[in-house]
Amino acid sequence: MKRSGFTLVELVVVLGIVGTILALLIPALRGGAEAARRAQCLNNLKQIHLALQSYHATHSVYPPGVVDVVRPFSAADATRRSGWPSMILPWAEQWAIYNTLNFDVASTDPANSTARRCHLNTFNCPDSSPGRSGWGGTSILPIGWSAPPPEYGRSSYVACHHEVEKAIDADDHGVFFLNSRVRAADVFDGLSQTIFLGEVVEPAADGWFVGGRATLRNTGAPINGLDLAALGEAAKSDAWRSSTQTADALESLAASGKVALPPGYVGGFGSRHRGEGADFAFGDGSVRFIRQAIDPAVYRRLGHRDDGEEVDDDAY
């Protein structure tokens, strides 16, 4: 009696077909996951912008980028340092956290330590969160591992204070800066042509409550890049030279104390999204992906609320 079953040739053919199907499906699944993370990031930016608009509707001005009595802003000499994210919490459905904050003392005061450790999903891009980036330039962790939570709740989203790299001051050209009180009517270049918010490749360790570079950046450095001249002596250190010399490496080295950032250094925007660029929210509420290949001059204009320069929509 003839026995039924697969021949070796048939088995090899079946395995080849299965392998081909998997080869086609896996990139599609990865692409779907990336699209979902991008959609969440865009939604986060829209929600934060909506909270900013609600703050403006209540107070007739946008929240200050950072509140302090020292100018220009200096992390070393700061006395208060509370940043704009802490001020929009009531309009971001975070009344419980807001009610625990003490704005009469420094944001780094122990009285605010519990609130500072709160991790807010709306403030974090899924492509730059614990378990993916490691919050220190670390690559994706092996299956079964988990990244330790950051000491303070961080923010992947920062506001624009100026169009070139400089210390945060009271006369900057963005919408959010030191003790700013900018109204929508003060954005003379038009809300649709002025960057309000953007992403950072690696959230700064200070967290969302603290003002400064943890919640403010500028359009002076290229997207996903660094202004090495602005880093000064930090760019000459052995720790920096032996690193990957990327934005996330800089944050990791600065957080660990291996590199001391120059006084007043702020930095630019960036992301881990595919496509070599980052997501930005403009004053009119639109959210757009800007590629890092954008003309630097156009990019700088988008960070200035009142330079009088026309910017063609096709330029970005």
N, C-alpha and C positions, 0 to 999 in steps of 0.2 A: 504494500500500500504506500502510495506517494505521500511524504510528509509535507505539510504546508508550513510556510514561514518566509521571513525575509532572507534574501540572498545578501551577501556582503555588498554587492554593487548597489542593490536597492537601499540598503541601510545608509551607505555613503551618500546616495542621492537625497534621501529624506533629511539627513543631517545637514547637507548643503543647503537645502531649501529652508529649513528652520533657521540656520545661521544667517541666510540672506534676509529673511523676514525680521529677525532681531536687529540686524544691522540697519534696516530701514526704520524700525520702530523706535530704537533707543534715542537717536538724534531728535525725533519728533517729540518724544516724551520730555527730553531735556529742554527743547525749545518751548514746550507748553509750560514747564515749570518756570522758565525765565520770563515768559510773557506774564504769568500770574504775579511774579515778584515785581515786575515793572508796573503792572496795573496797580498793585498795592502802594508802590512808591508814589505814583502819580496821585492816587487818592489821598495819601498822607499830606502831600503838598497842598492839595486843594482844601483839605480840612484845616490846615494851619492858616492858609490864606483867608479862609472864611472866618476864622477866629480873629484874625487881624482886622478884617472889615467890621466885625461886630464890635471890637474894641473901639475902632474909629467912630462907629455910629453912636457909641455911648459917650466918648470923651472928645469927639471932634478932631482928634489927632491920632496918629499911629503911636504905639508905645515906643519909648526911647530904646535905642539899641542897647545901651548900658547906662546905669545910673552910678555916678561917682562924683566926688568933689575935687578929684585930682585931674588935671589936664596937662598934656595929653594922657589918655588912659594908660596906666602901667600896671601890669599884674603884680609887680613887686611892691608898689606903693598903694595899691587899691584899698579903700576903706569900706566900700559897700559892694560894688561889683555885680549887683543883681542885673540879670539880662532880660531881654524882651520875652523869651518863652515863659518865664515865671509870671509875667503880667497878663498873659492871655489865657491862663489856665481856666478861669471861670467860663470862658466862651469855648473852651475845648472839652467841656464836661468833666473838669477835674477840680470841682469845688472843694472836695475833701482835702486834697493836697494843698491847694491854695490857702485854705483856712489855717493850715499849720505853719505857714511861712511867716517869718518875722523879718519884715523889711526895715525895721529900726536898727538892726545889727547887720554885720557883714554876712554875705551869702555863705562865706566859709566858716562862720561862727558855729560852734557845736549845737546851738539852738536850732539850726537848720539842717543838721546832718541827716536826720531821719528822712526828711522830705527829699533831700538831694539824692538819696539812694533809690528813689522810686524810678523804676524803668517804665517809660511810657511808650507804648507801641506806636502811637501816632508820630512820635519824634524819631522813629528809627526805620531806615530803609531795610527791607528784607535781605538785600544783597550785601548789607554791611552791618550784620548783627551777630550776637554771640552764637557760636556753632557754625558760622560761615567764615567770618574773617578772623575770629579769635580775639578781636578788639586789641590787636597789637601787631598787625602785619602778618599774623600766622595764617597759613592756608587752611582750607577746609579740613576739619578734623576727621579721623578715621571713624568708621561706623561703630557705634556703641560708646564713643567718647562724647563728652560735653565740655564746652568751654566754661570756665568759672565766670560768674557774673562780674561786670565791672564794679569798681568800688563805688562810683557814682553813676546815676542814670545819665546816659549820654544822648546827644542829639546828632543825627545824620544831616539835619537841615539847619542852615545858618542864613542869616540875613546879610544883605549887601550894605557895607558902610561907605565904600569909596571906589573910585575907578582905577586907582594905582595903589601899589604897595606902600603903606605908610602907617604910622601909629594911629589908633582910633582917637579922634578928637571931636571938639564941639562944632567944628565948621566943615565937616566932611561933606562930600557931594552925593552920597547915597541917600537912602530914605531912613536908615537906622544907624545911628552913631551915638556918640557920647552926649547924654542928656538931650537927645533930639526931641523935637515936638513938630514933626512934619505932618501937614494936612494933605489930603488927596489933591486939593487945589494948588499945592506947592510943587507938585510934580509936573512942571511945565513942559517937559518933553513928551508927556502923555503916559498914562498908566500902562498902555499896551506896549510901550517901548522902553520900559524901565524895569530892571530886575529887582524883585523884592526878596526872593528866597532862592536858595540853591542847595545842592548836596555837597558833602565832603567825602573824600575817599575813606578816611578813617576818623571817626569822631574823636575830638580832643578829650583827654581824661578828666578835665575839670567838670564836665557835665552841663546839663541844660539850664541850671539855675544861675550859674556863674556867667557874668558878662565877659567880654573880651573875645579872643579868637575861638573860644569854644562855641560861640553862638553868632559870631560875626566874621565875615571874610570880604575880600575885594576882587575886582576883575583885573587886577594888575598882573597876576600870575596866570599862565596858560591853564586851561582846563586840564585836569589830571597832571599838571606840571608844577614846577617850583621856580621861584625867582632866586636862583642861587646867589646872586649878588647881594640880595637882601639878607641872606643867612649869615653873611660875614664870617666870623671866626668859626662858627658852627660847621660850615662847609669844609673847613680845613682840619677838623678833628679826626683822629684815627677811627673813632667809632663810626662816624659818617662815611668815611672813605671805604671802610670795610663792609658797609651795609649795601643794600640794593639801590640806595640813593633815590628812593621814591617817596611820595607823599605819606604813604602808610608807614614806611620805615622811619620817617622823621617823627611822626606822632609816637611811635613805639619807643624810639630813643629818647624823646623829650619826656615821656611819661615815666621812664625808668631812671631818668636823671643822667643818662650817659651823654646827652647833648644838651647844652644850655642855649635856648633860643635867644636871639638878640632882643634887648628891650624894645618893645613896640612892634615886634614882628607879628603879623597877622596871618598872611597866606591866602590861598585862593580856593576855588571850588573843584570838585571832581566826583567820580563815582566808580563803582565796580561793574556797572552795566555793560553789556556787550554793545558794540557800536562806537566805542572811543568817543565818549562825551558824557554829559550829565543832564539831569532834569532840572529845570528852573521854573519858578512861578513868577509871573509878571504881575504888575499892579492891577491889571484888569481882571485877574483871576485865571487867565489862561496859563496852562502848563505845557512847556515845550522842551524837547530834547535838543540841546545845542551840541554840535560836534566840536571836538577839540581843534579841528582844522579851521575854525572860524577866523576871519581876519582879526588880528589883535586890536586894531583900531576900532572896528565895529564892536567888538566885545567890551572894550573900555567904555564906549559911549553908552552901552546898555546899563552900565553901572552908575552912570551920572544922571541925576534926575532933572538937570537944568543946564545942559551944555548948548542947547539950541541947534544941535546937529540933526539933520534928517537921516533916518536909518531905514533903508529899503527892507521890507519884510523878507525878500528873497535872499538877503545877505546873511540871514541866520535861520 
